[in-house]
Amino acid sequence: MATEAPFKGSIPEFDYQKEVDRWANVVKLLSEPEPKVGQTPRTEVWRKNKSVLWHYPAKQKKYEIPLFFVYSLFNKPYILDIDPKKSVIKNLTDMGYEVYLLDWGTPGYEDKKIGIDTYVEKYLKTAVKRALRHSEAEEITLVGYCLGGTIASIYASVAEEPIKNLIVATVPIDFSTFVGPEKWAEGLKNGDINLDHFLDIYGVVPSKYVEMMFRAIGSPIYFTNYTMLLNRAHDHRYVEKWRRMNKWTLDQVPFTGEAYKQFVNELVKGNKLVKGEFMVGKRAADLKNIRANLFVVSGSRDNLVLEEQSKPIMDLVSSEDKTYVCVESGHVGLALSGLFAGIVDQWASSRSNPLF
């Protein structure tokens, strides 16, 4: 009588070559130098303190209106130019756009008094003027990513400069929805979590603390990155993508004390941007002042900035031309995959004064 092994077919066959490739790639990853990022050709246009305005020339200029990128204060902006094959910036310059990027730089203790309002009034405003002068364009398109979109929206609401288009992606606008551990929300609301005294002493939120914050918000998913690496280390393309992403994830930026106080107390707790009460100098950043063409992009798998945090801007601005899309992507994946460049081009190409 024939018998069958009870576990036959339930245990996968051992793939010797796959395991050799897996561990060879892990050893290679640990011994190789860090991957190169930010390889798209650029020139410095303007500098103030730690911040630098970069210009990325179009391969063949097709549009009169340049794109001006504003990135988050929490992270380094090279996520927009992290892989030559999937670089958001390179793809847009290949499509014919002149691109500018304001890199906020890495603040130190001496920068502790620089707040979000100062970044808008003394840095972003001047950088936009320099980009307009450098490009000889009469109008500009602001492109804000993550908290950079919040800052771009604040600036657009008080700007005297000619902003034709405002594009914001994965942008937190309405902070009435809290992303993170429930205890954090309770602590902020009740005043149990207050870092003002800590920041008065240390001046900045250290980069390691910023990393820990994102780990806490993203857990338990965040902690699976090394597990995923071991699981797919036999895949050379995945390993290369992982190396770049891991470099960027661990390369956090300190947050100035004053900017962090404003972010937590005025934006997160006070929700002042939605209320039109956030002040830039003597002016209130009222989003109803925005009349530029508006394009808002959210990610359906974004676990850091939810749709309900981004979408309210559609009703808060006075723009006649406004579009909202939600794409199948995560918070970082939108930039990391290069998908964002095509989304921007699809909307902006007809609104950027084509030259031919």
C-alpha positions as CSV (number, residue, x, y, z in Angstrom):
1,M,0.0,0.0,0.0
2,A,1.4,3.3,-1.0
3,T,1.9,6.0,1.6
4,E,2.6,9.7,1.3
5,A,4.8,11.8,3.6
6,P,2.4,14.0,5.6
7,F,4.4,17.2,5.0
8,K,5.3,16.6,1.4
9,G,4.9,19.8,-0.6
10,S,4.5,22.0,2.5
11,I,8.2,22.7,3.0
12,P,9.8,24.7,0.1
13,E,12.8,23.2,-1.6
14,F,16.2,24.6,-0.7
15,D,17.4,26.9,-3.5
16,Y,21.2,26.8,-3.1
17,Q,22.0,29.4,-5.7
18,K,19.4,31.8,-4.3
19,E,20.9,31.5,-0.8
20,V,24.4,32.1,-2.2
21,D,23.2,35.3,-4.0
22,R,21.3,36.4,-0.9
23,W,24.3,36.2,1.5
24,A,26.8,37.5,-1.1
25,N,24.7,40.6,-1.5
26,V,24.4,41.1,2.3
27,V,28.2,40.8,2.7
28,K,28.7,43.2,-0.3
29,L,26.2,45.7,1.2
30,L,28.1,45.8,4.5
31,S,31.5,46.2,2.9
32,E,30.8,48.6,0.0
33,P,30.8,52.4,0.4
34,E,27.5,54.2,0.5
35,P,25.6,54.6,-2.8
36,K,26.0,57.8,-4.7
37,V,23.0,60.2,-4.7
38,G,22.2,63.6,-6.2
39,Q,24.0,63.0,-9.5
40,T,22.0,65.3,-11.7
41,P,24.1,68.2,-12.9
42,R,23.4,71.5,-11.0
43,T,24.8,74.9,-10.2
44,E,24.6,77.1,-7.2
45,V,22.5,80.2,-7.7
46,W,22.3,81.7,-4.2
47,R,23.3,80.9,-0.6
48,K,22.1,82.2,2.8
49,N,23.5,80.7,6.0
50,K,23.2,76.9,5.6
51,S,20.6,77.1,2.8
52,V,21.5,76.8,-0.9
53,L,19.4,77.4,-4.0
54,W,20.3,74.9,-6.8
55,H,19.5,75.1,-10.5
56,Y,19.1,72.0,-12.6
57,P,19.0,73.0,-16.3
58,A,16.6,71.4,-18.7
59,K,18.1,69.0,-21.2
60,Q,16.2,70.9,-23.9
61,K,14.0,73.7,-22.5
62,K,10.4,73.3,-23.5
63,Y,8.6,75.4,-20.9
64,E,8.9,79.0,-20.0
65,I,7.8,78.6,-16.4
66,P,10.4,76.9,-14.1
67,L,9.6,74.5,-11.3
68,F,10.8,75.5,-7.8
69,F,11.0,72.6,-5.3
70,V,10.5,73.1,-1.6
71,Y,11.2,70.1,0.5
72,S,10.6,69.2,4.2
73,L,12.7,70.5,7.1
74,F,12.9,67.0,8.6
75,N,14.8,65.3,5.8
76,K,17.4,65.9,3.2
77,P,16.0,66.7,-0.3
78,Y,18.2,64.3,-2.3
79,I,15.3,61.8,-2.2
80,L,14.1,63.8,-5.2
81,D,17.4,62.9,-7.0
82,I,18.3,59.6,-5.3
83,D,18.7,57.3,-8.3
84,P,19.8,58.4,-11.8
85,K,17.2,56.1,-13.4
86,K,14.3,57.2,-11.2
87,S,15.2,60.7,-10.2
88,V,12.3,63.1,-10.0
89,I,14.5,66.0,-10.8
90,K,16.4,64.4,-13.7
91,N,13.2,63.1,-15.3
92,L,11.7,66.6,-15.2
93,T,14.8,68.2,-16.7
94,D,14.7,65.5,-19.4
95,M,11.1,66.5,-20.0
96,G,12.1,70.1,-20.7
97,Y,11.6,71.9,-17.3
98,E,14.1,74.2,-15.7
99,V,14.2,73.1,-12.1
100,Y,15.2,74.9,-8.9
101,L,15.6,73.3,-5.5
102,L,16.0,75.2,-2.1
103,D,18.1,73.0,0.1
104,W,17.5,74.2,3.7
105,G,20.8,72.7,4.8
106,T,21.8,71.3,8.2
107,P,21.1,73.8,11.1
108,G,23.2,74.0,14.2
109,Y,22.7,75.4,17.7
110,E,23.4,78.9,16.3
111,D,20.2,78.6,14.2
112,K,17.9,77.8,17.1
113,K,15.8,81.0,16.6
114,I,15.0,80.4,13.0
115,G,11.3,79.5,12.8
116,I,9.1,78.4,10.0
117,D,8.0,82.0,9.5
118,T,11.6,83.1,9.2
119,Y,12.3,80.3,6.7
120,V,9.4,81.6,4.6
121,E,10.1,85.3,4.9
122,K,13.9,85.4,4.9
123,Y,14.8,82.3,2.9
124,L,12.1,81.0,0.6
125,K,10.9,84.5,-0.5
126,T,14.4,85.6,-1.5
127,A,15.2,82.3,-3.1
128,V,12.1,82.5,-5.3
129,K,13.1,86.1,-6.4
130,R,16.6,84.8,-7.3
131,A,15.1,81.9,-9.3
132,L,12.9,84.3,-11.2
133,R,15.8,86.6,-11.9
134,H,18.1,83.7,-12.9
135,S,15.6,82.0,-15.2
136,E,14.3,85.4,-16.6
137,A,10.8,84.0,-16.2
138,E,7.8,86.2,-15.4
139,E,6.1,83.5,-13.3
140,I,7.1,80.4,-11.3
141,T,5.6,77.0,-10.2
142,L,6.1,76.0,-6.6
143,V,6.3,72.3,-5.9
144,G,6.1,71.4,-2.2
145,Y,6.7,67.9,-0.9
146,C,5.6,66.7,2.6
147,L,6.2,69.6,5.1
148,G,7.8,71.4,2.2
149,G,4.2,71.6,0.8
150,T,3.0,73.1,4.0
151,I,5.7,75.7,3.9
152,A,5.1,76.4,0.2
153,S,1.4,76.9,0.9
154,I,2.2,79.3,3.8
155,Y,4.5,81.3,1.5
156,A,1.9,81.2,-1.4
157,S,-0.7,82.7,0.9
158,V,1.5,85.8,1.6
159,A,3.6,86.0,-1.5
160,E,3.9,89.1,-3.6
161,E,5.9,87.2,-6.2
162,P,4.1,85.9,-9.4
163,I,3.3,82.2,-8.5
164,K,1.3,80.8,-11.4
165,N,1.0,77.2,-10.1
166,L,1.2,75.5,-6.7
167,I,1.8,71.8,-6.6
168,V,1.8,70.0,-3.2
169,A,2.3,66.3,-2.6
170,T,1.8,64.3,0.6
171,V,1.2,67.6,2.3
172,P,-0.1,68.0,5.9
173,I,-2.5,71.0,6.0
174,D,-5.2,70.0,8.5
175,F,-3.7,68.7,11.7
176,S,-7.0,67.9,13.4
177,T,-6.2,64.3,12.4
178,F,-3.2,63.1,14.3
179,V,-0.8,60.5,12.9
180,G,1.1,58.6,15.5
181,P,0.6,56.8,18.8
182,E,-2.6,57.8,20.6
183,K,-0.7,58.6,23.8
184,W,1.2,61.2,21.9
185,A,-2.1,62.9,20.8
186,E,-3.3,62.9,24.4
187,G,0.0,64.2,25.7
188,L,0.1,67.0,23.2
189,K,-3.5,67.9,23.9
190,N,-3.2,67.8,27.6
191,G,0.2,69.6,27.7
192,D,2.0,66.5,29.1
193,I,4.3,66.5,26.1
194,N,6.2,69.8,25.9
195,L,9.7,70.1,24.6
196,D,10.0,73.9,24.8
197,H,12.3,73.8,27.8
198,F,14.4,71.1,26.2
199,L,14.7,73.1,23.0
200,D,15.6,76.3,25.0
201,I,18.6,74.4,26.3
202,Y,19.7,72.3,23.3
203,G,18.6,74.7,20.6
204,V,17.7,72.0,18.0
205,V,16.0,68.7,17.9
206,P,19.0,66.4,17.2
207,S,18.9,64.3,14.0
208,K,18.8,61.1,16.0
209,Y,15.7,62.2,17.8
210,V,14.1,63.0,14.4
211,E,14.9,59.5,13.3
212,M,13.4,58.0,16.5
213,M,10.2,60.0,15.9
214,F,9.7,58.6,12.5
215,R,10.4,55.1,13.7
216,A,7.7,55.5,16.4
217,I,5.2,56.9,13.9
218,G,5.9,54.2,11.3
219,S,6.2,51.2,13.7
220,P,5.9,48.3,13.4
221,I,6.3,48.7,9.6
222,Y,9.4,50.8,9.9
223,F,11.3,48.1,11.8
224,T,10.9,45.6,8.9
225,N,13.4,47.2,6.6
226,Y,16.3,44.8,7.6
227,T,13.9,41.8,7.6
228,M,12.8,42.7,4.0
229,L,16.4,43.1,3.0
230,L,17.3,39.6,4.2
231,N,14.2,38.2,2.6
232,R,15.0,39.7,-0.8
233,A,18.8,40.1,-0.7
234,H,19.1,37.7,-3.7
235,D,17.5,40.4,-5.8
236,H,20.2,42.7,-7.0
237,R,17.8,45.5,-8.1
238,Y,16.0,45.4,-4.8
239,V,19.2,45.6,-2.8
240,E,20.4,48.6,-4.8
241,K,17.1,50.4,-4.2
242,W,17.2,49.4,-0.5
243,R,20.7,50.8,-0.1
244,R,19.7,54.2,-1.3
245,M,16.5,54.3,0.7
246,N,18.3,53.2,3.8
247,K,21.0,55.8,3.4
248,W,18.3,58.5,3.1
249,T,16.2,57.2,6.0
250,L,19.2,57.3,8.4
251,D,20.4,60.7,7.1
252,Q,18.0,62.9,9.1
253,V,18.3,66.6,9.6
254,P,18.3,68.5,13.0
255,F,15.2,70.7,13.4
256,T,15.7,74.2,14.8
257,G,14.1,74.8,18.2
258,E,11.9,77.7,17.1
259,A,10.7,75.9,14.0
260,Y,9.8,72.8,16.0
261,K,7.9,74.9,18.6
262,Q,5.9,76.5,15.8
263,F,5.3,73.2,14.1
264,V,4.0,71.5,17.3
265,N,2.3,74.4,19.1
266,E,0.9,76.4,16.2
267,L,0.3,73.9,13.4
268,V,-0.2,70.5,15.2
269,K,-1.9,71.7,18.4
270,G,-3.4,75.0,17.3
271,N,-4.2,74.0,13.6
272,K,-3.6,77.6,12.8
273,L,-3.0,77.2,9.1
274,V,-6.5,75.9,8.6
275,K,-7.8,78.7,10.8
276,G,-5.8,81.3,8.9
277,E,-4.0,82.4,12.1
278,F,-0.4,81.4,11.4
279,M,1.6,84.6,11.3
280,V,4.5,85.4,8.9
281,G,5.8,88.7,10.1
282,K,2.8,90.9,10.5
283,R,0.7,89.0,7.9
284,A,-1.6,86.1,8.6
285,A,-1.1,83.1,6.3
286,D,-4.7,82.8,5.1
287,L,-4.9,80.1,2.4
288,K,-7.9,81.9,0.9
289,N,-5.3,84.4,-0.5
290,I,-4.0,81.6,-2.8
291,R,-5.3,82.1,-6.3
292,A,-2.6,80.1,-8.2
293,N,-3.6,77.0,-10.1
294,L,-3.5,74.2,-7.5
295,F,-2.6,70.6,-7.9
296,V,-2.7,68.3,-4.8
297,V,-1.3,64.7,-4.8
298,S,-1.9,62.2,-2.0
299,G,-0.8,58.5,-1.7
300,S,-3.3,55.8,-0.9
301,R,-0.7,53.9,1.1
302,D,0.8,57.0,2.9
303,N,1.0,56.2,6.6
304,L,2.6,59.5,7.5
305,V,0.3,62.1,5.9
306,L,-3.3,60.9,5.4
307,E,-5.7,62.1,2.7
308,E,-7.9,63.9,5.3
309,Q,-4.8,66.0,6.2
310,S,-4.2,67.1,2.6
311,K,-7.6,67.3,1.0
312,P,-9.0,70.3,3.0
313,I,-6.7,72.7,1.1
314,M,-9.0,72.2,-1.8
315,D,-11.7,74.1,0.0
316,L,-9.5,76.6,1.7
317,V,-7.9,78.3,-1.4
318,S,-9.5,80.7,-3.8
319,S,-8.0,79.0,-6.9
320,E,-10.4,78.5,-9.8
321,D,-8.2,75.8,-11.4
322,K,-7.6,73.1,-8.8
323,T,-7.1,69.4,-9.1
324,Y,-6.9,66.6,-6.5
325,V,-5.5,63.1,-7.2
326,C,-4.8,60.1,-5.0
327,V,-2.3,57.7,-6.5
328,E,-1.3,54.1,-5.5
329,S,1.8,55.0,-3.5
330,G,3.3,55.5,-0.1
331,H,4.7,58.7,1.4
332,V,8.3,58.2,0.2
333,G,7.6,55.8,-2.6
334,L,6.0,58.6,-4.7
335,A,9.5,60.2,-5.0
336,L,11.6,57.1,-4.7
337,S,9.9,55.4,-7.6
338,G,10.2,58.4,-9.9
339,L,6.4,58.3,-10.3
340,F,6.1,61.9,-9.2
341,A,7.8,63.4,-12.2
342,G,5.3,61.9,-14.6
343,I,2.4,63.1,-12.4
344,V,3.8,66.6,-12.3
345,D,4.4,66.7,-16.0
346,Q,0.9,65.5,-16.9
347,W,-0.7,68.4,-15.0
348,A,2.0,71.1,-15.3
349,S,2.8,70.8,-19.0
350,S,-0.3,72.7,-20.2
351,R,0.1,75.3,-17.4
352,S,3.8,76.1,-17.9
353,N,3.7,78.1,-21.1
354,P,5.1,75.6,-23.6
355,L,7.6,77.1,-25.9
356,F,6.8,74.9,-28.9
